[in-house]
Amino acid sequence: MANIKSAKKRILVTEKKAARNKAIRSKVKTAIKKVDAAIAANDKAAATTALQAAIGELNRATSKGVYHKNTSSRKISRLTKAVNKIA
């Protein structure tokens, strides 16, 4: 454990930010899983609505600095491509 006051504060701040980032990442993963489930069920309407929700979550995570913009763009692109493949 740190002895210096500023180091103790950094530990607390880091824990708080890590928890926030973890919660945001979890939301994104859940949204992506919903899209994947709709794709697996071959349900175009559900997949489209789930995709819109997932894109919103990814954009929110990117604006908060949790994901790099290229990472979220790649994830959005792959999800969109998969949804568009559904007949």
VMD Tcl script that builds the backbone (N, CA, C; Angstrom):
set m [mol new atoms 261]
animate dup $m
set s [atomselect $m all]
$s set {name element resname resid chain x y z} {
  {N N MET 1 A 0.845 -1.191 0.000}
  {CA C MET 1 A 0.000 0.000 0.000}
  {C C MET 1 A 0.882 1.244 0.000}
  {N N ALA 2 A 0.409 2.252 -0.711}
  {CA C ALA 2 A 1.173 3.496 -0.822}
  {C C ALA 2 A 1.157 4.277 0.487}
  {N N ASN 3 A 2.231 5.017 0.733}
  {CA C ASN 3 A 2.333 5.859 1.930}
  {C C ASN 3 A 2.063 7.327 1.617}
  {N N ILE 4 A 2.384 7.732 0.417}
  {CA C ILE 4 A 2.244 9.136 0.027}
  {C C ILE 4 A 0.791 9.431 -0.314}
  {N N LYS 5 A 0.326 10.588 0.139}
  {CA C LYS 5 A -1.074 10.956 -0.024}
  {C C LYS 5 A -1.514 10.968 -1.488}
  {N N SER 6 A -0.704 11.528 -2.364}
  {CA C SER 6 A -1.064 11.603 -3.786}
  {C C SER 6 A -1.137 10.205 -4.407}
  {N N ALA 7 A -0.269 9.312 -3.972}
  {CA C ALA 7 A -0.276 7.940 -4.483}
  {C C ALA 7 A -1.536 7.212 -4.025}
  {N N LYS 8 A -1.953 7.462 -2.763}
  {CA C LYS 8 A -3.190 6.864 -2.256}
  {C C LYS 8 A -4.380 7.349 -3.070}
  {N N LYS 9 A -4.373 8.638 -3.390}
  {CA C LYS 9 A -5.463 9.209 -4.185}
  {C C LYS 9 A -5.488 8.586 -5.581}
  {N N ARG 10 A -4.305 8.428 -6.189}
  {CA C ARG 10 A -4.244 7.836 -7.531}
  {C C ARG 10 A -4.845 6.442 -7.526}
  {N N ILE 11 A -4.568 5.667 -6.476}
  {CA C ILE 11 A -5.110 4.315 -6.368}
  {C C ILE 11 A -6.637 4.360 -6.348}
  {N N LEU 12 A -7.192 5.268 -5.532}
  {CA C LEU 12 A -8.649 5.395 -5.433}
  {C C LEU 12 A -9.269 5.830 -6.758}
  {N N VAL 13 A -8.649 6.830 -7.400}
  {CA C VAL 13 A -9.172 7.346 -8.664}
  {C C VAL 13 A -9.105 6.264 -9.747}
  {N N THR 14 A -8.000 5.528 -9.777}
  {CA C THR 14 A -7.832 4.468 -10.769}
  {C C THR 14 A -8.885 3.383 -10.593}
  {N N GLU 15 A -9.150 2.994 -9.341}
  {CA C GLU 15 A -10.173 1.985 -9.077}
  {C C GLU 15 A -11.539 2.448 -9.546}
  {N N LYS 16 A -11.845 3.715 -9.278}
  {CA C LYS 16 A -13.136 4.271 -9.678}
  {C C LYS 16 A -13.284 4.267 -11.196}
  {N N LYS 17 A -12.235 4.723 -11.891}
  {CA C LYS 17 A -12.284 4.774 -13.359}
  {C C LYS 17 A -12.340 3.374 -13.962}
  {N N ALA 18 A -11.609 2.437 -13.370}
  {CA C ALA 18 A -11.600 1.065 -13.875}
  {C C ALA 18 A -12.989 0.444 -13.747}
  {N N ALA 19 A -13.662 0.721 -12.633}
  {CA C ALA 19 A -15.015 0.200 -12.428}
  {C C ALA 19 A -15.978 0.778 -13.459}
  {N N ARG 20 A -15.831 2.074 -13.733}
  {CA C ARG 20 A -16.691 2.742 -14.716}
  {C C ARG 20 A -16.452 2.162 -16.103}
  {N N ASN 21 A -15.183 1.989 -16.464}
  {CA C ASN 21 A -14.849 1.433 -17.775}
  {C C ASN 21 A -15.369 0.010 -17.921}
  {N N LYS 22 A -15.269 -0.763 -16.844}
  {CA C LYS 22 A -15.727 -2.143 -16.873}
  {C C LYS 22 A -17.236 -2.202 -17.096}
  {N N ALA 23 A -17.971 -1.305 -16.434}
  {CA C ALA 23 A -19.427 -1.266 -16.581}
  {C C ALA 23 A -19.805 -0.900 -18.019}
  {N N ILE 24 A -19.112 0.059 -18.589}
  {CA C ILE 24 A -19.408 0.481 -19.963}
  {C C ILE 24 A -19.087 -0.641 -20.946}
  {N N ARG 25 A -17.928 -1.291 -20.763}
  {CA C ARG 25 A -17.551 -2.421 -21.630}
  {C C ARG 25 A -18.574 -3.541 -21.541}
  {N N SER 26 A -19.068 -3.788 -20.331}
  {CA C SER 26 A -20.063 -4.833 -20.119}
  {C C SER 26 A -21.349 -4.520 -20.879}
  {N N LYS 27 A -21.783 -3.250 -20.839}
  {CA C LYS 27 A -22.974 -2.834 -21.583}
  {C C LYS 27 A -22.798 -3.069 -23.079}
  {N N VAL 28 A -21.622 -2.727 -23.586}
  {CA C VAL 28 A -21.344 -2.900 -25.009}
  {C C VAL 28 A -21.382 -4.378 -25.378}
  {N N LYS 29 A -20.732 -5.215 -24.569}
  {CA C LYS 29 A -20.704 -6.649 -24.847}
  {C C LYS 29 A -22.105 -7.240 -24.846}
  {N N THR 30 A -22.946 -6.803 -23.899}
  {CA C THR 30 A -24.321 -7.286 -23.827}
  {C C THR 30 A -25.092 -6.897 -25.079}
  {N N ALA 31 A -24.915 -5.664 -25.524}
  {CA C ALA 31 A -25.593 -5.188 -26.733}
  {C C ALA 31 A -25.157 -5.996 -27.955}
  {N N ILE 32 A -23.854 -6.283 -28.032}
  {CA C ILE 32 A -23.335 -7.074 -29.155}
  {C C ILE 32 A -23.894 -8.496 -29.122}
  {N N LYS 33 A -23.980 -9.072 -27.925}
  {CA C LYS 33 A -24.529 -10.430 -27.787}
  {C C LYS 33 A -25.982 -10.485 -28.240}
  {N N LYS 34 A -26.746 -9.412 -27.964}
  {CA C LYS 34 A -28.148 -9.359 -28.397}
  {C C LYS 34 A -28.235 -9.351 -29.918}
  {N N VAL 35 A -27.337 -8.617 -30.562}
  {CA C VAL 35 A -27.307 -8.593 -32.030}
  {C C VAL 35 A -26.961 -9.982 -32.558}
  {N N ASP 36 A -25.941 -10.611 -31.970}
  {CA C ASP 36 A -25.521 -11.946 -32.402}
  {C C ASP 36 A -26.634 -12.971 -32.229}
  {N N ALA 37 A -27.377 -12.852 -31.128}
  {CA C ALA 37 A -28.484 -13.780 -30.882}
  {C C ALA 37 A -29.573 -13.607 -31.936}
  {N N ALA 38 A -29.885 -12.367 -32.288}
  {CA C ALA 38 A -30.898 -12.099 -33.310}
  {C C ALA 38 A -30.440 -12.610 -34.673}
  {N N ILE 39 A -29.135 -12.484 -34.953}
  {CA C ILE 39 A -28.590 -12.986 -36.218}
  {C C ILE 39 A -28.691 -14.512 -36.254}
  {N N ALA 40 A -28.363 -15.147 -35.133}
  {CA C ALA 40 A -28.429 -16.609 -35.051}
  {C C ALA 40 A -29.869 -17.104 -35.219}
  {N N ALA 41 A -30.832 -16.311 -34.723}
  {CA C ALA 41 A -32.242 -16.674 -34.845}
  {C C ALA 41 A -32.797 -16.306 -36.219}
  {N N ASN 42 A -31.980 -15.653 -37.053}
  {CA C ASN 42 A -32.371 -15.244 -38.404}
  {C C ASN 42 A -33.540 -14.263 -38.389}
  {N N ASP 43 A -33.572 -13.417 -37.379}
  {CA C ASP 43 A -34.652 -12.436 -37.209}
  {C C ASP 43 A -34.135 -11.056 -37.614}
  {N N LYS 44 A -34.458 -10.660 -38.846}
  {CA C LYS 44 A -33.934 -9.403 -39.404}
  {C C LYS 44 A -34.398 -8.175 -38.617}
  {N N ALA 45 A -35.680 -8.136 -38.236}
  {CA C ALA 45 A -36.224 -6.971 -37.528}
  {C C ALA 45 A -35.566 -6.798 -36.162}
  {N N ALA 46 A -35.474 -7.894 -35.415}
  {CA C ALA 46 A -34.857 -7.844 -34.083}
  {C C ALA 46 A -33.374 -7.493 -34.188}
  {N N ALA 47 A -32.725 -8.046 -35.211}
  {CA C ALA 47 A -31.296 -7.772 -35.405}
  {C C ALA 47 A -31.066 -6.296 -35.716}
  {N N THR 48 A -31.952 -5.707 -36.506}
  {CA C THR 48 A -31.810 -4.297 -36.869}
  {C C THR 48 A -31.985 -3.395 -35.654}
  {N N THR 49 A -33.007 -3.669 -34.838}
  {CA C THR 49 A -33.218 -2.844 -33.642}
  {C C THR 49 A -32.084 -3.039 -32.639}
  {N N ALA 50 A -31.620 -4.288 -32.492}
  {CA C ALA 50 A -30.511 -4.567 -31.581}
  {C C ALA 50 A -29.232 -3.902 -32.085}
  {N N LEU 51 A -29.075 -3.851 -33.404}
  {CA C LEU 51 A -27.902 -3.211 -34.000}
  {C C LEU 51 A -27.892 -1.718 -33.683}
  {N N GLN 52 A -29.037 -1.063 -33.793}
  {CA C GLN 52 A -29.113 0.368 -33.492}
  {C C GLN 52 A -28.733 0.636 -32.034}
  {N N ALA 53 A -29.221 -0.220 -31.134}
  {CA C ALA 53 A -28.884 -0.079 -29.709}
  {C C ALA 53 A -27.385 -0.293 -29.488}
  {N N ALA 54 A -26.832 -1.294 -30.163}
  {CA C ALA 54 A -25.404 -1.610 -30.017}
  {C C ALA 54 A -24.541 -0.465 -30.549}
  {N N ILE 55 A -24.950 0.124 -31.667}
  {CA C ILE 55 A -24.200 1.242 -32.236}
  {C C ILE 55 A -24.209 2.414 -31.265}
  {N N GLY 56 A -25.355 2.662 -30.639}
  {CA C GLY 56 A -25.452 3.729 -29.643}
  {C C GLY 56 A -24.526 3.500 -28.469}
  {N N GLU 57 A -24.510 2.273 -27.966}
  {CA C GLU 57 A -23.633 1.937 -26.836}
  {C C GLU 57 A -22.159 2.080 -27.220}
  {N N LEU 58 A -21.814 1.604 -28.411}
  {CA C LEU 58 A -20.420 1.704 -28.860}
  {C C LEU 58 A -19.998 3.160 -29.020}
  {N N ASN 59 A -20.872 3.977 -29.602}
  {CA C ASN 59 A -20.544 5.398 -29.768}
  {C C ASN 59 A -20.397 6.089 -28.416}
  {N N ARG 60 A -21.260 5.728 -27.464}
  {CA C ARG 60 A -21.189 6.295 -26.121}
  {C C ARG 60 A -19.865 5.906 -25.460}
  {N N ALA 61 A -19.490 4.632 -25.597}
  {CA C ALA 61 A -18.230 4.153 -25.009}
  {C C ALA 61 A -17.032 4.854 -25.642}
  {N N THR 62 A -17.109 5.126 -26.944}
  {CA C THR 62 A -16.025 5.802 -27.640}
  {C C THR 62 A -15.903 7.248 -27.167}
  {N N SER 63 A -17.035 7.908 -27.005}
  {CA C SER 63 A -16.992 9.305 -26.569}
  {C C SER 63 A -16.481 9.429 -25.137}
  {N N LYS 64 A -16.672 8.392 -24.321}
  {CA C LYS 64 A -16.178 8.392 -22.944}
  {C C LYS 64 A -14.702 8.005 -22.878}
  {N N GLY 65 A -14.148 7.551 -23.994}
  {CA C GLY 65 A -12.730 7.186 -24.027}
  {C C GLY 65 A -12.453 5.758 -23.621}
  {N N VAL 66 A -13.494 4.925 -23.576}
  {CA C VAL 66 A -13.308 3.527 -23.192}
  {C C VAL 66 A -12.752 2.733 -24.375}
  {N N TYR 67 A -13.290 3.004 -25.571}
  {CA C TYR 67 A -12.814 2.364 -26.794}
  {C C TYR 67 A -12.171 3.406 -27.695}
  {N N HIS 68 A -11.169 2.977 -28.463}
  {CA C HIS 68 A -10.587 3.832 -29.497}
  {C C HIS 68 A -11.596 3.924 -30.637}
  {N N LYS 69 A -11.590 5.032 -31.352}
  {CA C LYS 69 A -12.602 5.231 -32.401}
  {C C LYS 69 A -12.490 4.188 -33.506}
  {N N ASN 70 A -11.284 3.747 -33.814}
  {CA C ASN 70 A -11.129 2.722 -34.853}
  {C C ASN 70 A -11.672 1.375 -34.386}
  {N N THR 71 A -11.515 1.092 -33.108}
  {CA C THR 71 A -12.033 -0.161 -32.551}
  {C C THR 71 A -13.549 -0.190 -32.652}
  {N N SER 72 A -14.188 0.892 -32.239}
  {CA C SER 72 A -15.650 0.917 -32.289}
  {C C SER 72 A -16.134 0.913 -33.734}
  {N N SER 73 A -15.429 1.598 -34.628}
  {CA C SER 73 A -15.804 1.590 -36.044}
  {C C SER 73 A -15.723 0.183 -36.613}
  {N N ARG 74 A -14.670 -0.538 -36.249}
  {CA C ARG 74 A -14.499 -1.915 -36.722}
  {C C ARG 74 A -15.624 -2.805 -36.217}
  {N N LYS 75 A -15.960 -2.676 -34.930}
  {CA C LYS 75 A -17.026 -3.491 -34.349}
  {C C LYS 75 A -18.366 -3.179 -35.001}
  {N N ILE 76 A -18.651 -1.890 -35.198}
  {CA C ILE 76 A -19.902 -1.474 -35.829}
  {C C ILE 76 A -19.976 -2.015 -37.256}
  {N N SER 77 A -18.867 -1.902 -37.976}
  {CA C SER 77 A -18.815 -2.367 -39.362}
  {C C SER 77 A -19.097 -3.865 -39.453}
  {N N ARG 78 A -18.473 -4.639 -38.592}
  {CA C ARG 78 A -18.650 -6.099 -38.629}
  {C C ARG 78 A -20.071 -6.492 -38.255}
  {N N LEU 79 A -20.633 -5.813 -37.261}
  {CA C LEU 79 A -22.013 -6.107 -36.869}
  {C C LEU 79 A -22.983 -5.768 -37.992}
  {N N THR 80 A -22.803 -4.602 -38.600}
  {CA C THR 80 A -23.681 -4.151 -39.675}
  {C C THR 80 A -23.617 -5.120 -40.850}
  {N N LYS 81 A -22.405 -5.536 -41.171}
  {CA C LYS 81 A -22.197 -6.480 -42.262}
  {C C LYS 81 A -22.933 -7.801 -41.993}
  {N N ALA 82 A -22.848 -8.265 -40.745}
  {CA C ALA 82 A -23.506 -9.523 -40.374}
  {C C ALA 82 A -25.019 -9.401 -40.438}
  {N N VAL 83 A -25.552 -8.248 -39.993}
  {CA C VAL 83 A -27.004 -8.038 -40.033}
  {C C VAL 83 A -27.480 -7.943 -41.488}
  {N N ASN 84 A -26.704 -7.284 -42.331}
  {CA C ASN 84 A -27.095 -7.137 -43.739}
  {C C ASN 84 A -27.059 -8.458 -44.510}
  {N N LYS 85 A -26.313 -9.435 -44.013}
  {CA C LYS 85 A -26.247 -10.751 -44.671}
  {C C LYS 85 A -27.525 -11.561 -44.471}
  {N N ILE 86 A -28.311 -11.204 -43.444}
  {CA C ILE 86 A -29.544 -11.946 -43.186}
  {C C ILE 86 A -30.502 -11.723 -44.342}
  {N N ALA 87 A -31.076 -12.811 -44.836}
  {CA C ALA 87 A -32.004 -12.701 -45.982}
  {C C ALA 87 A -33.346 -12.143 -45.586}
}
mol reanalyze $m
mol bondsrecalc $m
mol representation Tube
mol addrep $m
